[in-house]
Amino acid sequence: MDNKKPRTTSSMVDRISKLPDSVILHILSFLPIEDVVSTCLISKRWKLMWYKVPKLSFSNKTTRFRLRGGQKTFCNYVDNCLEHRKRVMHSIPNSVITRFELHMDCYKRSKAAHIDKWLAFVVENSVEEINLFLSRANDDDDGQLYYYCLPKTVVVNASCLTVLELSMVELDSRYSFSFPSLKSLSLTLVRFADKDVVDGLLLGSPSLEKLWLISCSLSNDHQLHISSLSLKFLKIRLANIVEQIEAINLESLDLYCVSFSKNLSVSKAIRNLSLTCDWRMEKSSIEYLISSLPLLENLTLSNCQYLGLKQIKISSQSLKSFNLNNSYDVEMNVIIESAPKLASFCYVGNIKFSISMESPNLVNGTFIIIERRENYNGDWFIDMINFLLNLNCSWNSVSLHVDSAKGLILPENLKRLSHSPLVNWEHLRVFTDYEPENKSDLRDALMWISPSLKTLSIAKKGIFLKTF
């Protein structure tokens, strides 16, 4: 008989409290501020702990503020929290604010003064990261939609800021931007009040390495001109025409549905290029851009709609990895004219696809077919046969992802009309859904498709079905 007494809650070891302060503060920095503040009730040691948390994250999306007074209660709560931090900044060691994050739904301009005051406080205390995410609502007075305008306090005085993320904010060039330490700038749904904002931001950010411009609001005749000596990573999504990118140290360029011409000037140091194409992007301009980058190693091309890219010729002497995403029901043809260093190719899309390549190297190919069908009829299998026949490359190994094994087991009548082998692969991995009793039939079908196989593995698609 076990005579040991069951352990009570009071006798259990408080493992978290045994951790050093630095570890506890790191854990607390991932929590919303209301959860952080509530920890002061745990014990005497924890009473002042929240004053040392370097990250302050406020959001009016939580249930607490949605049910208890809405924005007024939320603003009062933020005011009180920052006022308490202000009182102890000089009396409690290590009471610093390195990051300030604010999520505010249904922003109205009547709340602008509150946000101005909060930002002024954290900037005064040498904040290093500001994340400001607002969503608009019709103003009560006139029904208009208003953006929050970033105040002079941030634009001119945030000398310690290294990361700035803004959403649904307006920027203008009334004041000269001064962000001497800024490394990363992300602007989403930001409205530029005039044409000089981007130039002013870049001029005032001499250390900037990463710039994201996502669905920002520009005037119709505004052509983007990016100029920066420090910029390494640039992402532009759904913008006007990009005229010039002067960034000699640029390593990575990502353009999503951005129009440009053959005259686009870019850095020759680019190693990573991602282009998401729509009807505005000319095939000849894309081909010229790719061929003009002597150090390009990684290329990603995607179609964002039906009127996207249908045919492309690739020529790149340094290209090592090529990813192609064709998520729409559009036929696509790829011709790789010259890519002597190409080692891997990944295609995600439908089976209306063909590729031809002259390469001295054996390439590792991954093909992820995203079409899902309840019934695999004759049209599907004819398309599948054509798909396999049109993979005209020297493959080292091939990974094939198909939704169901039924789509790979060809009917006997089509086998009689077709000629085996369809391909001459030696190493194949297949990821698909199949019943255990059908695995043998699937293996036979794959051996018929490519009798030259030396290694063949079949696995449930599950976690293996990934897109780039």
C-alpha positions as CSV (number, residue, x, y, z in Angstrom):
1,M,0.0,0.0,0.0
2,D,1.3,3.4,-1.0
3,N,1.4,5.7,2.1
4,K,2.6,8.7,0.2
5,K,0.4,11.7,0.5
6,P,-0.8,13.3,-2.7
7,R,0.9,16.6,-3.5
8,T,-1.2,19.7,-3.0
9,T,-1.1,22.8,-5.2
10,S,0.7,24.8,-2.5
11,S,3.5,22.2,-2.3
12,M,4.1,22.0,-6.0
13,V,7.3,23.7,-7.3
14,D,6.8,27.0,-9.0
15,R,9.2,26.3,-11.9
16,I,8.6,29.6,-13.6
17,S,9.5,31.7,-10.5
18,K,12.8,29.9,-10.3
19,L,13.8,31.2,-13.7
20,P,16.1,34.2,-13.9
21,D,14.5,37.6,-14.5
22,S,15.9,37.9,-18.0
23,V,14.2,34.6,-19.0
24,I,10.9,35.6,-17.5
25,L,10.9,39.0,-19.2
26,H,11.6,37.3,-22.5
27,I,8.6,35.1,-22.0
28,L,6.4,38.0,-21.0
29,S,7.4,40.0,-24.0
30,F,5.3,37.6,-26.2
31,L,2.1,38.3,-24.3
32,P,-0.5,41.1,-24.7
33,I,0.0,43.8,-22.2
34,E,-3.1,43.1,-20.2
35,D,-1.8,39.6,-19.5
36,V,1.6,41.0,-18.6
37,V,0.1,43.5,-16.1
38,S,-2.0,40.8,-14.4
39,T,1.2,38.9,-13.5
40,C,1.9,41.5,-10.8
41,L,-0.6,39.8,-8.6
42,I,1.3,36.5,-8.5
43,S,3.8,37.4,-5.7
44,K,6.0,40.3,-4.4
45,R,8.7,39.4,-6.8
46,W,6.3,39.7,-9.7
47,K,4.8,42.9,-8.5
48,L,7.2,45.1,-10.4
49,M,8.1,42.6,-13.1
50,W,5.9,44.1,-15.8
51,Y,7.6,47.4,-15.5
52,K,10.7,45.8,-16.9
53,V,9.1,44.1,-19.9
54,P,10.7,45.8,-22.9
55,K,7.9,45.1,-25.4
56,L,4.5,46.8,-25.0
57,S,1.8,45.3,-27.1
58,F,-1.7,46.9,-27.1
59,S,-4.8,45.7,-29.1
60,N,-8.4,46.7,-28.9
61,K,-9.4,43.5,-30.6
62,T,-9.4,41.5,-27.4
63,T,-12.7,40.6,-25.8
64,R,-12.0,42.8,-22.8
65,F,-12.2,46.0,-24.8
66,R,-14.9,44.8,-27.2
67,L,-17.3,44.2,-24.3
68,R,-16.3,46.9,-21.9
69,G,-16.6,50.4,-23.4
70,G,-14.8,49.9,-26.7
71,Q,-12.3,52.5,-27.9
72,K,-12.8,54.9,-24.9
73,T,-11.9,52.2,-22.4
74,F,-9.0,51.0,-24.6
75,C,-7.5,54.5,-24.8
76,N,-7.8,55.1,-21.1
77,Y,-6.1,51.7,-20.5
78,V,-3.2,52.6,-22.7
79,D,-2.9,56.0,-21.1
80,N,-2.8,54.5,-17.6
81,C,-0.2,51.8,-18.5
82,L,2.2,54.3,-20.1
83,E,1.7,56.7,-17.2
84,H,2.7,54.0,-14.8
85,R,5.7,53.2,-16.9
86,K,6.7,56.8,-17.0
87,R,6.6,57.2,-13.2
88,V,9.1,54.3,-12.6
89,M,11.4,54.7,-15.6
90,H,14.2,56.3,-13.5
91,S,13.6,54.4,-10.2
92,I,13.5,50.8,-11.5
93,P,16.6,49.4,-13.1
94,N,16.2,48.2,-16.7
95,S,12.8,49.7,-17.1
96,V,13.2,50.3,-20.8
97,I,10.9,50.1,-23.8
98,T,12.5,48.6,-26.9
99,R,9.3,47.8,-28.8
100,F,5.9,49.4,-29.1
101,E,3.1,47.6,-30.9
102,L,-0.5,49.0,-31.4
103,H,-3.4,47.3,-33.1
104,M,-6.5,49.5,-33.3
105,D,-9.7,48.5,-35.1
106,C,-12.1,51.2,-36.4
107,Y,-9.6,54.1,-36.1
108,K,-11.2,57.5,-36.0
109,R,-9.4,60.8,-36.2
110,S,-10.7,61.8,-32.7
111,K,-8.2,59.2,-31.4
112,A,-5.2,60.7,-33.2
113,A,-4.2,62.8,-30.2
114,H,-4.0,59.7,-28.0
115,I,-1.8,57.9,-30.5
116,D,0.4,61.0,-30.9
117,K,1.0,61.1,-27.1
118,W,1.8,57.3,-27.0
119,L,4.3,57.5,-29.8
120,A,5.9,60.7,-28.3
121,F,6.4,58.8,-25.0
122,V,8.1,55.7,-26.5
123,V,10.2,57.8,-29.0
124,E,11.4,59.9,-26.1
125,N,12.5,56.8,-24.3
126,S,14.6,55.5,-27.3
127,V,12.2,52.9,-28.6
128,E,13.9,50.7,-31.2
129,E,10.8,49.1,-32.9
130,I,7.3,50.5,-33.7
131,N,4.5,48.4,-35.1
132,L,1.4,50.5,-35.8
133,F,-1.6,48.6,-37.4
134,L,-4.8,50.6,-37.8
135,S,-8.0,49.9,-39.6
136,R,-10.3,52.7,-40.5
137,A,-14.0,53.4,-39.9
138,N,-16.3,56.2,-41.1
139,D,-15.8,59.3,-39.1
140,D,-18.8,60.2,-36.9
141,D,-18.8,63.8,-38.2
142,D,-19.0,63.7,-41.9
143,G,-18.9,60.0,-42.9
144,Q,-15.4,60.4,-44.5
145,L,-12.5,57.9,-44.2
146,Y,-9.5,59.3,-42.5
147,Y,-5.9,58.0,-42.3
148,Y,-3.8,58.6,-39.2
149,C,-0.9,60.9,-40.1
150,L,2.5,60.0,-38.6
151,P,3.4,62.9,-36.3
152,K,6.5,65.0,-36.4
153,T,7.7,63.5,-33.1
154,V,8.3,60.2,-34.9
155,V,9.4,61.5,-38.3
156,V,12.1,63.8,-36.8
157,N,13.1,62.5,-33.4
158,A,13.1,58.6,-33.6
159,S,16.9,58.4,-33.8
160,C,17.1,55.0,-32.2
161,L,14.4,53.3,-34.3
162,T,15.6,50.2,-36.2
163,V,12.3,48.7,-37.2
164,L,9.1,50.5,-38.4
165,E,6.0,48.8,-39.5
166,L,2.9,50.9,-40.5
167,S,-0.5,49.9,-41.8
168,M,-3.3,52.2,-42.8
169,V,-1.3,55.3,-42.1
170,E,-0.7,58.5,-44.1
171,L,2.8,59.8,-44.8
172,D,3.6,63.3,-46.2
173,S,6.9,65.2,-46.8
174,R,6.1,68.3,-44.7
175,Y,9.0,67.4,-42.5
176,S,12.4,65.8,-43.4
177,F,12.4,62.2,-42.4
178,S,15.2,61.4,-40.0
179,F,15.7,57.7,-39.3
180,P,19.5,57.3,-38.9
181,S,19.3,53.8,-37.3
182,L,16.4,52.3,-39.3
183,K,17.1,48.9,-40.8
184,S,13.7,47.6,-41.7
185,L,10.7,49.6,-43.0
186,S,7.3,47.9,-43.9
187,L,4.4,50.0,-45.3
188,T,1.1,48.3,-45.8
189,L,-2.0,50.1,-47.2
190,V,-0.1,53.4,-46.5
191,R,-1.2,56.5,-48.3
192,F,1.5,58.8,-49.7
193,A,0.2,62.3,-49.6
194,D,2.6,63.5,-52.2
195,K,5.2,62.2,-54.7
196,D,8.2,63.0,-52.6
197,V,7.4,60.7,-49.7
198,V,9.3,57.6,-50.9
199,D,12.4,59.7,-51.9
200,G,12.3,61.5,-48.5
201,L,12.1,58.2,-46.6
202,L,15.0,56.7,-48.4
203,L,17.1,59.8,-48.1
204,G,16.4,60.0,-44.4
205,S,17.2,56.3,-43.8
206,P,20.9,55.9,-44.6
207,S,21.1,52.5,-42.9
208,L,17.9,50.9,-44.4
209,E,18.4,47.3,-45.5
210,K,14.8,46.0,-45.9
211,L,11.9,47.9,-47.6
212,W,8.4,46.5,-48.1
213,L,5.8,48.5,-50.0
214,I,2.5,46.6,-49.8
215,S,-0.6,47.9,-51.6
216,C,0.3,51.5,-50.9
217,S,-1.8,54.3,-52.3
218,L,-0.1,56.4,-55.0
219,S,-1.3,58.9,-57.5
220,N,-2.2,57.4,-60.9
221,D,0.8,59.1,-62.6
222,H,3.3,58.2,-59.9
223,Q,6.2,56.1,-61.1
224,L,8.3,54.7,-58.3
225,H,11.9,55.5,-58.2
226,I,13.8,53.6,-55.5
227,S,17.3,55.0,-54.7
228,S,19.3,53.7,-51.7
229,L,23.0,52.8,-51.1
230,S,22.2,50.5,-48.2
231,L,19.1,48.6,-49.3
232,K,19.5,44.8,-49.6
233,F,15.9,43.5,-49.6
234,L,13.0,45.1,-51.6
235,K,9.4,43.9,-51.9
236,I,6.8,45.8,-53.8
237,R,3.2,44.6,-54.2
238,L,0.5,46.1,-56.4
239,A,2.1,49.4,-57.1
240,N,2.3,51.7,-60.0
241,I,5.0,51.4,-62.7
242,V,8.4,51.0,-61.2
243,E,10.7,53.2,-63.3
244,Q,14.1,52.7,-61.6
245,I,15.7,50.8,-58.7
246,E,19.1,52.3,-57.9
247,A,20.4,50.1,-55.1
248,I,23.9,48.8,-55.8
249,N,23.8,46.5,-52.7
250,L,20.3,45.0,-53.4
251,E,20.4,41.2,-53.0
252,S,16.7,40.3,-53.1
253,L,13.9,41.8,-55.2
254,D,10.2,40.7,-55.0
255,L,7.7,42.3,-57.4
256,Y,4.0,41.3,-57.1
257,C,1.9,42.5,-60.0
258,V,4.2,45.4,-60.6
259,S,4.5,46.8,-64.1
260,F,8.0,47.6,-65.5
261,S,9.6,47.9,-68.9
262,K,12.9,46.8,-70.5
263,N,14.3,50.1,-69.4
264,L,14.0,49.2,-65.7
265,S,17.4,49.7,-64.1
266,V,18.2,47.4,-61.2
267,S,21.2,46.3,-59.2
268,K,23.5,43.7,-60.8
269,A,24.1,42.3,-57.4
270,I,20.6,40.7,-57.1
271,R,20.8,37.0,-56.2
272,N,17.1,36.3,-55.4
273,L,14.3,37.4,-57.7
274,S,10.6,36.8,-57.3
275,L,8.1,38.0,-59.8
276,T,4.3,37.5,-59.5
277,C,2.9,38.2,-63.0
278,D,-0.4,39.7,-64.2
279,W,-1.6,41.1,-67.5
280,R,0.4,44.3,-67.1
281,M,3.8,42.6,-67.0
282,E,5.3,42.1,-70.5
283,K,6.9,38.7,-71.2
284,S,9.8,40.4,-73.0
285,S,10.5,42.7,-70.0
286,I,10.6,39.7,-67.6
287,E,12.9,37.7,-69.8
288,Y,15.2,40.7,-70.3
289,L,15.3,41.4,-66.5
290,I,16.2,37.8,-65.7
291,S,19.0,37.6,-68.3
292,S,20.5,40.9,-67.2
293,L,21.3,39.8,-63.6
294,P,24.7,38.2,-63.7
295,L,24.6,36.9,-60.1
296,L,21.1,35.6,-60.0
297,E,20.9,32.3,-58.2
298,N,17.2,31.9,-57.1
299,L,14.3,32.7,-59.3
300,T,10.5,32.4,-58.4
301,L,7.8,33.1,-61.0
302,S,4.1,33.0,-60.2
303,N,0.8,33.8,-61.9
304,C,-1.6,35.8,-59.8
305,Q,-4.5,35.6,-62.2
306,Y,-5.8,34.0,-65.5
307,L,-4.2,36.7,-67.6
308,G,-0.8,36.1,-66.3
309,L,2.3,34.5,-67.8
310,K,1.7,31.7,-70.4
311,Q,5.2,31.3,-71.9
312,I,8.6,32.2,-70.8
313,K,12.2,31.7,-72.0
314,I,14.9,31.6,-69.3
315,S,18.5,32.4,-69.9
316,S,20.8,32.8,-66.8
317,Q,24.4,31.7,-66.4
318,S,24.3,31.7,-62.6
319,L,20.8,30.4,-61.9
320,K,20.8,27.5,-59.4
321,S,17.2,27.2,-58.3
322,F,14.0,27.9,-60.2
323,N,10.5,27.8,-58.7
324,L,7.3,28.2,-60.8
325,N,3.8,28.6,-59.5
326,N,0.9,28.4,-61.9
327,S,-2.2,28.1,-59.6
328,Y,-4.7,29.0,-62.3
329,D,-6.2,26.9,-65.1
330,V,-3.8,28.3,-67.7
331,E,-1.5,26.5,-70.0
332,M,2.2,27.3,-69.4
333,N,5.3,26.6,-71.4
334,V,8.8,27.1,-70.1
335,I,11.9,27.0,-72.3
336,I,15.2,27.1,-70.5
337,E,17.6,28.1,-73.2
338,S,20.7,28.4,-71.0
339,A,21.2,27.7,-67.3
340,P,24.4,25.7,-66.9
341,K,24.3,25.8,-63.1
342,L,20.7,25.0,-62.6
343,A,20.4,22.3,-59.9
344,S,16.7,22.3,-58.8
345,F,13.3,23.1,-60.4
346,C,10.0,23.2,-58.6
347,Y,6.6,23.5,-60.3
348,V,3.3,24.0,-58.5
349,G,0.2,24.1,-60.6
350,N,-2.1,22.3,-63.0
351,I,-1.0,19.6,-65.5
352,K,-1.3,21.9,-68.6
353,F,2.4,22.5,-68.4
354,S,5.5,21.8,-70.5
355,I,9.2,22.4,-70.0
356,S,12.2,21.9,-72.2
357,M,15.8,22.5,-71.2
358,E,19.2,22.0,-72.5
359,S,21.5,21.6,-69.5
360,P,24.8,19.8,-68.9
361,N,23.7,19.1,-65.4
362,L,21.2,16.6,-64.0
363,V,18.4,18.6,-62.3
364,N,16.3,17.7,-59.3
365,G,12.7,18.2,-60.2
366,T,9.6,18.7,-57.9
367,F,6.1,18.7,-59.5
368,I,3.2,19.5,-57.2
369,I,-0.1,19.1,-59.0
370,I,-2.8,21.1,-57.2
371,E,-5.8,19.9,-59.2
372,R,-8.3,17.8,-57.1
373,R,-11.0,15.8,-58.8
374,E,-13.6,13.4,-57.6
375,N,-13.6,11.5,-60.9
376,Y,-10.5,10.9,-63.1
377,N,-11.8,10.6,-66.6
378,G,-10.2,10.1,-70.0
379,D,-9.5,13.8,-70.4
380,W,-7.5,13.8,-67.2
381,F,-5.4,10.9,-68.2
382,I,-4.7,12.3,-71.7
383,D,-3.6,15.6,-70.0
384,M,-1.5,13.6,-67.6
385,I,0.2,11.6,-70.4
386,N,0.9,14.9,-72.2
387,F,2.2,16.4,-69.0
388,L,4.7,13.6,-68.5
389,L,5.8,13.6,-72.2
390,N,6.4,17.4,-72.0
391,L,8.9,17.2,-69.1
392,N,11.8,17.3,-71.5
393,C,14.8,17.6,-69.2
394,S,17.6,15.5,-67.8
395,W,16.4,14.8,-64.4
396,N,18.6,13.5,-61.5
397,S,15.6,12.8,-59.3
398,V,11.9,13.6,-59.5
399,S,9.4,14.2,-56.7
400,L,5.8,14.0,-57.9
401,H,2.9,15.2,-55.7
402,V,-0.7,14.2,-56.9
403,D,-3.9,14.4,-54.8
404,S,-4.9,10.8,-55.4
405,A,-3.2,7.7,-56.6
406,K,-6.3,7.2,-58.9
407,G,-4.9,10.0,-61.1
408,L,-1.7,8.1,-61.8
409,I,-3.1,4.6,-62.5
410,L,-3.7,4.8,-66.3
411,P,-6.6,2.8,-67.8
412,E,-5.6,-0.2,-69.8
413,N,-7.1,1.1,-73.0
414,L,-5.0,4.3,-72.8
415,K,-1.9,2.1,-72.2
416,R,-2.5,0.3,-75.4
417,L,-2.8,3.6,-77.3
418,S,0.3,5.0,-75.6
419,H,3.9,3.9,-75.8
420,S,5.9,3.0,-72.7
421,P,8.1,4.6,-71.5
422,L,6.6,8.0,-71.2
423,V,9.7,9.2,-69.4
424,N,13.1,7.9,-68.6
425,W,13.5,8.6,-64.9
426,E,15.8,6.7,-62.6
427,H,14.9,8.1,-59.2
428,L,11.3,8.9,-58.3
429,R,9.4,9.8,-55.1
430,V,5.6,10.0,-55.2
431,F,3.5,11.6,-52.6
432,T,-0.2,10.9,-52.9
433,D,-3.3,9.5,-51.1
434,Y,-3.8,5.8,-51.7
435,E,-5.4,2.8,-50.1
436,P,-2.9,0.2,-48.8
437,E,-4.4,-2.4,-51.1
438,N,-3.8,-0.2,-54.2
439,K,-0.1,0.4,-53.5
440,S,0.9,-2.5,-55.6
441,D,-1.2,-1.2,-58.6
442,L,0.3,2.2,-58.2
443,R,3.8,0.9,-58.2
444,D,3.1,-1.1,-61.4
445,A,1.6,2.0,-63.0
446,L,4.7,4.0,-62.2
447,M,7.0,1.3,-63.5
448,W,5.0,1.3,-66.7
449,I,5.4,5.1,-67.0
450,S,9.1,4.8,-66.4
451,P,10.6,1.3,-66.7
452,S,14.1,2.7,-66.1
453,L,13.4,3.5,-62.5
454,K,16.2,2.4,-60.1
455,T,14.6,3.8,-57.0
456,L,11.0,4.4,-56.3
457,S,9.4,5.5,-53.0
458,I,5.7,6.1,-52.4
459,A,4.4,8.0,-49.4
460,K,1.1,9.5,-48.2
461,K,1.1,13.1,-49.2
462,G,0.2,14.5,-45.8
463,I,2.8,16.8,-44.5
464,F,5.0,16.3,-47.5
465,L,2.7,18.3,-49.8
466,K,4.2,21.7,-49.5
467,T,4.4,24.7,-51.9
468,F,7.3,27.0,-52.0
